Amino acid sequence: MAPRTTRARSAARTTVPAIPPAPAGPATAGAAHQGRALPFWLLTLFLLAFAFGTDDLVIAGILPEISRDLGVPVAASGQLVTAFALAYALGAPFAAFLTARLPRRAVLAGAAAVFAVANLAAAAVPSYGLLLAVRIVAGLAAATASPAAFAVAATAAPEGRQGRFLAVVSAGLTTSLVAGVPLGTWIGDALGWRATMLFVAGLAAVAALGLLTSLPVLPGAAPGRMRDRLAPLRGVATASALLAMVPSGAGGMMTYVYISEVAGNLGDVRGAALAPLITGVGAAGIAGALAGGRAVDALGPVRALVLFLAGVFAAPLLIAVLGAAGGPYPVAVVAVLLVLYGLVTWGIAPATQAWLLRRHDGSPNELIALNNSAMFLGFSVAGGIGGAALGAGGPVAVPATAAGCVALALVLFAVALRHGERSPDEGARPEREERS
């Protein structure tokens, strides 16, 4: 037992030791000595995450153009979103294992380059089938880079700023909702949907060049079998936390997917009046992601996780209760409710990632990949479950069902946290870590 205890105590004094720290060079030294300034490579990871999020969801804004140009029904065009999301969700764990031993800069820059080429191809393909194929390639490239981006952000973060560095990458995804998707949609409307694909390719190309020139030298993980690298899944705590991300993702996204129906029921907000509310939710999501990172650094992953989970449960529940009680309410009330919803929904990601990373001294890429896969699976089923709830019970049933999904996630996270306190053999950090 002595070696195991020594390892656990050592893990308590550092952040994520799975990837050795980079040698003291210009990039790492700059990050260490600039105090509060964010290193350029982290901003590049933000841009890469922004490109991934934009590519995933911008198709929704250019569906009619794609449908007309390629001669397919709008419903078929919508499957381009599903293809990307499923390729990401199913491919992330395998991509993480296959690339685990490669240097991080090569993985991130290479995946960004493949992603850019896939979007260039999407701008040139003559048929729906080829477009569907390159969307799958783009999803797999994003699945390869995203977990590595989060793991690198956590590993290379200065002491005490891991949560904030994770939050910057998370904010890239959130910012794509409020800026990338509207901008890509506008480009598609003005210049055609193929121009939108070129826009996304350009973002990824800039990110790839930035990573090649600024990312510190971070070697890959030591050789190992997939069975060994996924050993943490045998622990109840980790398995429960990853499983919880599915209903958490579904519950968090459901109200956003049907925001037009929810806002219409709450305050009779419809049509053009809905756009400022959607923008407000997106802006709140950015702030929530950054606040989640600061909460991790200030409170520790467990307290931050509990805080934001409670909010993710309370926000849709309050929306459902007020929607059932009457209305319509003033637009200001609806805006406050939806902004609070955006804050807590996107604030949970840094806490879950930091908790997983700090519990284990190995397999960071695999853990983040599995976490992101579970979250994307939740996103994928949010529309179907929410649509069934809407058909059965009307707009009030959507946030009520979302709250029910989050309640299930709360139970699973409670199991994870309870077993986490009892399982030092999984690499758990001592309780005093939460006070640091």
N, C-alpha and C positions, 0 to 999 in steps of 0.2 A: 504493500500500500504506500510505502514511502515515496517511490517515484511519482505515483499518481498525485499525491498531495503536493509534492514540490511543483509539479506542472500546474496545478490549479492555482497555487499561490503566485506563481510566475505570471499566469494569465491575468491575475487581478491587478498587476502593476503596469499593464500595457493595454493596447487596444486590440488589434487583430493580428496576432503573430504568425498567421498561416503563410503570409507572403512576406519574406524578409524585407526590412526597410532598405530603401535605395541608398547607395553610397552618397556621401555628402558632396554633391555637385552643384552647379549653378541653379538648377531647377529646385532641388530639394532644399538647398540652403536658402534660396529666396523665399520659399514657403515658410521656412522655420523662422526667419528673421524679420519678415515684413509685418509681424504682429497681426493686426486684424485684416490686412489686405488678403484678398482671395488670389491664389496663384492662377496663372493664365491657363494651365492645364485643366483646372477645375471648371473654369468658365467654358472651356472647350467641351468638356463632358456635358455641361448644361446645354450647349448648342446641339450636341449629338442627341441628347434625350429629347430636345425640342423637335428635332427633325423626325425622330421615331414617332412621337406622339402626333405630329402633324400628318405624317403619312398614314397612320392608322385610321384617323377619323376624317380627314379632309375629303375622302371619297363621298361621304354623306352629302357634302355640299355641291358636288359636281355629278351626281347620279344622272340627272336628265341629259346632260351633255354627253356623257359616256354612252348612255342608252341610245341616243339618236345617232351618234357617230358610228357605233359598232353594230347597230341593228339588233339589240337585245332588249328584253323587258327591263324595266327599272328594278324589279325584284331580283333579277339575275345580276344586275350591276351591284346591288347591295351585298351580294355574296363576296365581292372583292374585299369588303371589310372583314367578313367572317374568315376568309382564307388567310388574311394577314394575322388576325388575332389567334386563330387556331394554330398556325405555323409557329407563332411565337410561344404560345402556351405549351404546346407539345414538344417543341424543339429545344427549348431553353435548357432543361436538365442534361440532355444528351450533348448539346453543344458545349456546355460548361465542362463536362467530363473530357470530351475530346480535345479541348483546347487548354485544359488546366495546366499542362506542363510548359506551354509556350510563354514567352515573355509577354507581359501585359500590353506593352506598347504595340507589339506586332498584332496581337489579337484585336485590340480596339481599332487601330488604324486600318487593319485589313478588313475587318467587318464593316467599318464605315465606308471603305472603298467599294466593297461588294454591294452594299446598300445603295450607294450613289449610282453604280452601274445598273443595278436593277431598276432604279427609277428612270434612268436614261433610256433603258430598253422599254419601259412602260410608255414613255413618250413617243416611241417609234413603232410599237407593235401594230399590225393591221387587223388583228382579230381578238375576240373576247377570250378565247382559249389561251392564247399566248399571254394576254394581259393577266389572266388568272394565275398562270405559271410564274410570271415574274413577281407578282404580289406574294406568292409563297416564298420565293427566294428572298425578297425584301424582309418578310417576316422572320425567316430563319437568320438573316444577318442581324436584325435587331435583337433576336433571341440570344445570339452569340455575344453581342456587345453590351447589352444592358446590365446583366448580372456582373460582368467584369467591371463596368463603370462604377457601379455601387460599391463593389468590393475594393477597388482601387481608391475611391473617395474615402472610404473608412480606414484603409490601411495607411495611406499616406497623409492622413489628417494629423495636425499637431495635437499633442496631448490636451484633452478637454474640449476638443472641437469636432469630434467625430460626428456627432449628431448634426451639427450645422453643415459639415461637408456633404453628408448624405442628403440633407435637405435641399442643397443647391441642385443636385442631380434630379431629385424628385420634383423640384420646382420647374425644371425644364419640361417635364411631361405635362405638368399643370398649365404652364404658360402656353403650351401648344393649343390648349382648348380656347383660351381667351384671345390669343394673337395669331398663332400659326394657322389654325383652321379657318377663321374668318378671312385672313389674308390670302390663303391658298384658294378659298372659294371665290374671292373677288378676282384674283388672277384668272381663274378658270372661266368666270363669267365674261371677263374683258378680252381674254386672249385665247380661250379654249382650254379644255381640260388637260391637254398635253403640256401646256405651259405650266400648269400646276405641278406636274410630275418633274419638269425641269427645275422648278423652284426648289422642290424637296431635294432633288439630286445635288443642286448647288449648295444647299445647307450642309449636306453630308460631306461633300467634297472639302468644303472649308474646315469642317470639324476634323476630317482625316489629316489634312495638312497641319492643323494646329496640334493634333496629338503627336504626329511624327516629330515636330520641332520642339515641343514643350514638355511632354510627359516624362517624368523621371524613369530611370531604368529600374523596373520591377520584374524580377524573374518569376517564372511560373512556379507551380507547386512541385513538390517532390514526386517521383514516380509512384504510382499506386493503382490498385484495381478499383473499378467502380464500386464493388461490394464494400471495400474498405472506406472509400471516400464518402459513401452514403451511409456509413455506420451510424451517424447521429440519428437517422430516421428510426432506428430500433428503440430509441428512448421515447417514452410516453410524452414527455414535455415538448420535444421538438416536433414530433409527429402531430400532436394535438394543435400546436400553434400553426403549423403549415395547413392543416385541414381547416382551421378556423378562418384562414384567409379567403376561402371560397365563399361562405355565406357573408363574410365581412365585405368582400368586394361586390357581391351581388346587392347587398343591402345599401352599400354606399353609393353605387352607381344608379340604382333603380329610379330614384326620384329625379335624377338628372335626365335620364332617358325620356321620362314622361313629364318633364317640367312644364310643357305647354298645358297639359291637362291639369296638373296640380295647381299651377299659378292661376289658370282660368277658374278653377273651383274656389280657390281661396279669395281672390280679389278681382275676378272678372278681367284679368290681365291677358290680353290676346293680341295676335298679329304683331304689328311693329312695336307695340308697347312691351313685348316680351324680350326684345333684343337687349335693352339695358339691364334687365334682370339676369339674363344669361351671362352677360359680360361681368356683372357684379359677382355672380357665383364663381366664375373663372378667376377673377381677381382675388376673391376671398380664398380660393383654393391655393393660389400662389402664396398668399400670406400665411395660410394654414400650414403648408409644407415647411416654410421657413420657421414658423413658430414651433412646429413639431420638432425640428432639429434643435432649436434652443432649449426646448423642454427636456429633451434627452440629455443634453449637456448639463442642465441645471438640476434636474430631478433624478436622473437615471432612467434607463429604458423601461423598467417595470412601472414606476409611477407615471411616466409619460404615457405609456401604453394604456394604463387604466383610465387616466384622465381623458384621453381622446376617444377611447372606446365608449366611455359613458356619454360623451358628446355625440358620437355617431349614432348611438341608440336613442338619445333624448331628442335630437333634432327632427327626424322623421316622425317620431311618436307625437311630438308637439304639433307638427304640421297636420297629422291625421286627426288629432283631437280637436284642433281649431276648425279644421275642414268639416268635421262631423257636427260641430256645435252650431254652426251657422255661417254667416257671411252675406255678401262679400265684405272683406275687410279692406281698409285703406291700402293703397299701393305701398306706402311706407312700411306698414306692418308685414306685408308679404315679402318686401325686399329684405327686411331685417331677418326674418325667418330663413330665407334662402341663403343669405350671406353667412349666417351662423352655420347653416348646413354645409356650405362650401368650406368654411374654416376647419371644422372638425373632421370632415370626410377625408380631406387630403393631408391632414396633419398626422394621421396614424402611421403612415409608411415609414418615416425615419425611426419611430419607436420599435416597430416590429423587426426591421432590418438590424438595428443596433442590438436588440435583445438576442436575436439569433446569432449574430456574429460574436458577441461577447461570451456566449455560452460554449463556444467550440474553438479549439485552437487549430482546426483544420477544415478543409472543404468550404472555404467562404464562397467561392463562385457557385458551387453546387447548391449551397443553402439559399443564396440569393436567387438563383435560377428557379429553384423549387418554390420559393416564396412568390416570385413574380408570376410563375406559371399558375399557381393557385389563385392569385389575385385576378389574372386575366381570364381564367375559367369562370370566376365569379362575375366579371364584367360580361362575359359571353352569355351567361344564363340570365343576367339581369333583365334584358329585354323580354325574353320569353316568360319568365315568372311574373314580371310586372305587367305584361300584356294580358296574361291570364287573370291577374288580380283586377285589372282595369275592366275587363269584360264581365267579370263576375260581380264586382262591387262598386264600380265607378271610380272616380278620381281619388276619393278618400282611401280606397283599399290599397292604392299604390304605396304611399308612405307607411301605412299600417303594416303591409307585407314586408316592406324594407326594414321596419323596426323589428319585426319577427325574425328576419334573417340575421340581423345584428344581435338579437338576443341569443340565438343559437351560437353565434360566434363568441359571445361573452362567456357562455358555458364552456366552450372548448378552450378558450384562452384561460379561464379559471383553472381548468384541469392542467393546462400547460404550466401555469405559474405555480400551482400547488406541487406538482411533481418536480418542477425545476428547483424548488427549495430543498427537495429531498435527494437530489441526484447529482452529487459532486462528481460521480463517475462519468457524467456527460460533459464535463468541462465547465460546470457552473462556477460562477465567480462568487466569492463570499458576500454575505448580506451587506457588509459595510461598503461594498462597491456602489450601492445605490445612493450613498451619501456623498460620494466623491464628485 
